[in-house]
C-alpha cells in the first residue's frame, strides 16, 4: 500500500472567514516616552488574513476607544486583520495613563488570548546634591544626574559631585555617608540639627534628641497602589583635594580638613514606581565648613 502523502505546505495567507487556519504568532508593544501626551505602538504578527480583537485598559480599568482615540470615550475594541506584510500595527494614545494592559484574542479555533501588561511610559529618576544649611562652598559640574526608567525597569545611575570650600574656608568630612531606604522618604527623614560637637559628642552622627542621621532624602512618596521606587546607594567614595582622613560611618566625629572633596557613587534602582522621583544627597548631614 502506498503511503499517504502528508501535506506540509506552509500557509502563507488565509481568508478572514477561514478561522480554522488563522494564526497569531505574537503581540508586542513599545514603552511610550515621558510627557503629557504619549503614544504606545502595538505590533501583532500572524498569518496574513487572520483576524483578532484588540482591547486596551488603563489602571482604572477604563477600556480604550479606538474610535475616539482615548480612554474617555465609549469603549470600542479594535477588530483587525493581519495584512499581507504579516505585521499589523496600531497606536494607542495613552495620554497620562500610568499603565496600560493590552489584550489580544484571535478568531482561531484554539482562541488564544494573550495579554501584554506594562507601564505606558518611562519616569524620571534624579539624584541631586543638596547643600542647604552649608555656606562658603561651591559645587563644580552638574548638581544632579537624571535617567528615564520604565516603571518595571531597573537601572544604575553613576554620580560625581565636587564640593570646594570658598572664602578661605575648609571642609571637614565628618564621617562616611549613611544610607537607609526607609529613612530616606520624606516624612521620616531628618536633617542635622546643627548642635555643635562641644554640646553633642555625637554631632553629625545623631541629633541631640537621639535621632540617627542618614544622608539621602527622597523627594515625594509614591501614590497608593503604585509600586514605589526601590533603590540602594553603594560605593560612595571621597577624593580629597587636600590630605585628610575619612572616618567611618559609625565614628562620632573627625578632625581632618581639606580644600575640597569629590563624591562619587552609584544608585541601583531595582523597581521604578509609576512616578518621577528624586533623592537628594544632603551635604549638611555629614560635612562641615570652617
C-alpha positions as CSV (number, residue, x, y, z in Angstrom):
1,X,0.0,0.0,0.0
2,X,1.3,3.4,-1.0
3,X,1.8,5.7,2.0
4,X,-0.5,8.7,2.1
5,X,1.4,11.8,1.2
6,X,1.4,14.4,4.0
7,X,0.7,17.9,3.2
8,X,3.4,20.0,4.8
9,X,2.7,23.1,2.8
10,X,3.2,26.3,4.7
11,X,0.1,28.5,4.8
12,X,1.2,31.9,3.5
13,X,-2.2,33.6,3.9
14,X,-5.8,32.8,4.8
15,X,-9.2,34.1,4.2
16,X,-10.7,36.1,7.1
17,X,-13.6,33.6,7.1
18,X,-11.2,30.6,7.2
19,X,-10.9,30.8,11.0
20,X,-9.6,27.2,11.4
21,X,-6.3,28.2,9.8
22,X,-6.0,31.6,11.4
23,X,-2.8,32.1,13.4
24,X,-1.5,34.9,15.6
25,X,2.2,34.5,16.4
26,X,2.9,37.3,18.8
27,X,2.0,40.7,20.2
28,X,4.5,43.3,21.4
29,X,4.2,46.9,22.4
30,X,6.6,49.8,22.9
31,X,7.1,51.8,26.0
32,X,5.7,55.3,25.5
33,X,8.0,58.3,26.0
34,X,7.5,60.5,29.0
35,X,5.4,63.6,28.8
36,X,1.7,64.6,28.8
37,X,0.5,63.2,25.5
38,X,2.1,59.8,24.9
39,X,1.5,57.0,22.4
40,X,2.0,53.3,22.6
41,X,2.7,51.3,19.5
42,X,1.3,47.8,19.1
43,X,2.7,45.2,16.8
44,X,0.7,42.0,16.1
45,X,2.4,39.2,14.0
46,X,0.5,36.4,12.3
47,X,-0.6,34.7,9.1
48,X,-2.0,37.3,6.7
49,X,-5.8,37.2,6.7
50,X,-6.0,36.1,10.4
51,X,-8.5,38.2,12.4
52,X,-8.3,39.2,16.0
53,X,-9.8,41.5,18.6
54,X,-7.6,44.0,20.5
55,X,-8.6,45.7,23.7
56,X,-6.7,48.1,25.9
57,X,-7.4,49.2,29.5
58,X,-5.8,51.7,31.8
59,X,-5.0,51.5,35.5
60,X,-8.6,52.5,36.3
61,X,-10.0,49.6,34.1
62,X,-11.3,52.1,31.5
63,X,-11.5,50.5,28.1
64,X,-9.8,52.3,25.3
65,X,-11.9,53.7,22.4
66,X,-10.2,53.0,19.1
67,X,-13.0,55.2,17.6
68,X,-12.2,58.4,19.5
69,X,-8.5,57.6,20.3
70,X,-8.6,57.9,24.1
71,X,-9.8,56.2,27.4
72,X,-12.6,58.8,27.9
73,X,-14.9,57.8,25.0
74,X,-17.4,55.0,24.6
75,X,-15.4,51.7,24.9
76,X,-14.5,50.5,21.4
77,X,-12.2,47.5,21.0
78,X,-10.4,47.0,17.6
79,X,-11.2,44.2,15.3
80,X,-8.3,43.8,12.9
81,X,-6.9,41.6,10.1
82,X,-3.2,40.7,9.7
83,X,-2.1,42.5,6.4
84,X,0.0,40.9,3.6
85,X,3.2,42.0,5.4
86,X,2.4,39.7,8.3
87,X,2.5,42.5,10.9
88,X,-0.5,44.6,12.0
89,X,0.4,48.0,13.5
90,X,-1.7,50.1,15.7
91,X,-1.3,53.1,18.1
92,X,-2.9,53.7,21.5
93,X,-2.9,57.3,22.6
94,X,-2.1,56.7,26.3
95,X,-2.3,60.3,27.4
96,X,-1.4,60.4,31.1
97,X,-2.4,56.8,31.9
98,X,0.2,55.3,34.3
99,X,-0.3,51.7,32.9
100,X,-2.0,50.0,30.1
101,X,-3.0,46.4,29.7
102,X,-3.3,45.2,26.1
103,X,-5.5,42.1,25.5
104,X,-5.5,40.2,22.2
105,X,-7.9,37.4,21.2
106,X,-7.7,35.6,17.9
107,X,-10.6,34.1,16.0
108,X,-8.8,30.8,15.6
109,X,-10.4,27.6,16.9
110,X,-7.8,27.5,19.7
111,X,-8.8,31.0,20.6
112,X,-5.6,32.2,22.1
113,X,-5.8,35.1,24.5
114,X,-2.6,37.0,25.0
115,X,-2.1,39.8,27.5
116,X,0.7,42.4,27.4
117,X,0.7,44.5,30.6
118,X,3.4,47.1,31.1
119,X,3.8,50.7,32.0
120,X,2.9,53.2,29.3
121,X,5.9,55.5,29.9
122,X,9.2,56.0,31.4
123,X,9.7,58.0,34.6
124,X,12.5,60.3,35.6
125,X,14.8,59.3,38.4
126,X,17.1,62.0,39.7
127,X,19.9,62.1,42.3
128,X,21.0,65.6,43.2
129,X,23.4,67.2,45.7
130,X,21.8,69.5,48.3
131,X,24.0,71.8,50.3
132,X,21.1,73.6,52.2
133,X,22.4,74.6,55.6
134,X,26.0,75.0,54.5
135,X,27.7,78.2,53.3
136,X,31.0,79.2,51.8
137,X,31.2,76.4,49.3
138,X,30.7,75.8,45.6
139,X,29.8,72.7,43.5
140,X,31.6,72.2,40.2
141,X,29.9,70.4,37.3
142,X,26.4,69.0,37.4
143,X,24.4,69.2,40.6
144,X,22.1,66.4,39.5
145,X,22.1,63.2,37.5
146,X,18.9,62.0,35.7
147,X,17.8,58.9,34.0
148,X,14.5,57.8,32.5
149,X,13.4,54.3,33.6
150,X,10.4,52.3,32.7
151,X,8.0,51.6,35.6
152,X,9.0,47.9,35.7
153,X,12.6,48.5,34.7
154,X,16.0,48.6,36.5
155,X,19.0,50.9,36.1
156,X,22.2,52.1,37.6
157,X,23.0,55.8,37.9
158,X,26.6,56.8,38.5
159,X,27.1,60.3,40.0
160,X,30.0,62.5,40.8
161,X,29.9,65.8,42.8
162,X,32.9,68.0,43.6
163,X,32.4,70.3,46.6
164,X,35.0,73.1,47.1
165,X,35.4,75.4,50.0
166,X,35.4,79.1,49.4
167,X,36.3,82.3,51.3
168,X,39.4,80.7,52.9
169,X,37.2,78.0,54.5
170,X,38.0,74.3,54.7
171,X,35.7,71.3,54.5
172,X,35.6,68.7,57.3
173,X,34.3,65.3,56.1
174,X,32.7,64.4,59.5
175,X,32.0,60.8,58.6
176,X,31.3,58.4,55.8
177,X,27.9,58.5,54.1
178,X,25.0,56.5,55.5
179,X,22.0,55.3,53.5
180,X,18.8,53.7,54.7
181,X,15.9,53.2,52.3
182,X,13.1,53.6,54.9
183,X,14.7,56.6,56.5
184,X,15.0,58.3,53.1
185,X,11.4,59.0,52.4
186,X,10.0,62.4,53.1
187,X,8.3,62.0,56.5
188,X,11.0,60.1,58.5
189,X,14.0,61.9,57.0
190,X,15.6,64.4,59.4
191,X,18.4,66.9,58.9
192,X,21.3,67.6,61.3
193,X,20.0,69.9,64.0
194,X,23.2,72.0,64.0
195,X,24.1,71.4,67.7
196,X,27.9,71.7,67.9
197,X,30.2,68.8,68.8
198,X,31.0,70.6,72.1
199,X,27.4,70.2,73.2
200,X,26.7,66.9,71.4
201,X,29.6,64.5,71.2
202,X,27.8,62.5,68.5
203,X,27.1,65.6,66.4
204,X,26.6,64.7,62.7
205,X,26.1,61.1,63.7
206,X,22.8,61.7,65.5
207,X,20.8,64.7,66.6
208,X,20.7,65.8,70.2
209,X,17.3,64.0,70.6
210,X,19.0,60.7,69.6
211,X,17.7,60.5,66.0
212,X,20.3,58.8,63.9
213,X,21.2,60.8,60.8
214,X,21.1,59.5,57.2
215,X,22.2,61.3,54.2
216,X,19.7,60.7,51.3
217,X,16.3,62.3,51.3
218,X,13.6,61.0,49.0
219,X,11.5,63.8,47.4
220,X,7.9,62.5,47.4
221,X,6.2,59.3,48.4
222,X,4.6,57.0,45.8
223,X,0.9,57.2,45.4
224,X,-1.3,54.4,46.9
225,X,-1.5,51.5,44.6
226,X,1.7,52.4,42.7
227,X,4.9,50.4,43.3
228,X,7.4,52.8,44.9
229,X,10.9,53.2,43.6
230,X,13.3,50.8,45.3
231,X,16.9,51.8,45.3
232,X,20.2,51.3,47.0
233,X,23.2,53.6,47.1
234,X,26.6,51.9,47.0
235,X,30.2,52.7,46.5
236,X,30.3,56.3,47.6
237,X,33.9,57.4,47.6
238,X,35.7,60.5,48.5
239,X,38.6,62.0,46.5
240,X,40.1,64.7,48.7
241,X,41.7,67.8,47.2
242,X,44.0,68.0,50.1
243,X,45.1,65.5,52.7
244,X,42.6,64.4,55.3
245,X,41.2,61.2,56.9
246,X,37.7,59.9,56.2
247,X,36.2,58.5,59.3
248,X,33.8,55.5,59.3
249,X,30.0,55.9,59.3
250,X,29.8,54.9,62.9
251,X,32.6,57.2,64.1
252,X,31.5,60.1,66.3
253,X,33.5,62.9,64.7
254,X,36.5,63.7,62.7
255,X,39.3,66.3,62.8
256,X,40.6,66.2,59.2
257,X,40.0,69.2,56.9
258,X,40.5,69.6,53.1
259,X,40.1,72.3,50.5
260,X,37.5,70.2,48.7
261,X,36.0,66.8,48.2
262,X,34.8,64.8,45.3
263,X,31.9,62.5,46.0
264,X,31.3,59.6,43.5
265,X,28.9,56.7,43.8
266,X,26.1,54.7,42.2
267,X,22.4,54.4,42.7
268,X,20.9,51.0,41.8
269,X,17.2,51.2,41.0
270,X,15.6,47.8,41.4
271,X,11.9,48.7,40.8
272,X,10.9,52.1,39.4
273,X,7.4,53.1,40.5
274,X,4.9,54.9,38.3
275,X,6.0,58.5,39.1
276,X,9.1,60.7,38.8
277,X,11.3,60.5,41.9
278,X,14.3,62.4,43.2
279,X,16.7,61.7,46.0
280,X,19.0,64.4,47.4
281,X,22.4,63.8,49.0
282,X,22.3,66.1,52.0
283,X,25.8,67.5,52.4
284,X,24.8,69.3,55.7
285,X,24.3,65.9,57.4
286,X,28.0,64.8,57.1
287,X,30.1,67.8,56.0
288,X,31.3,70.9,57.9
289,X,32.9,74.1,56.6
290,X,35.1,76.1,58.9
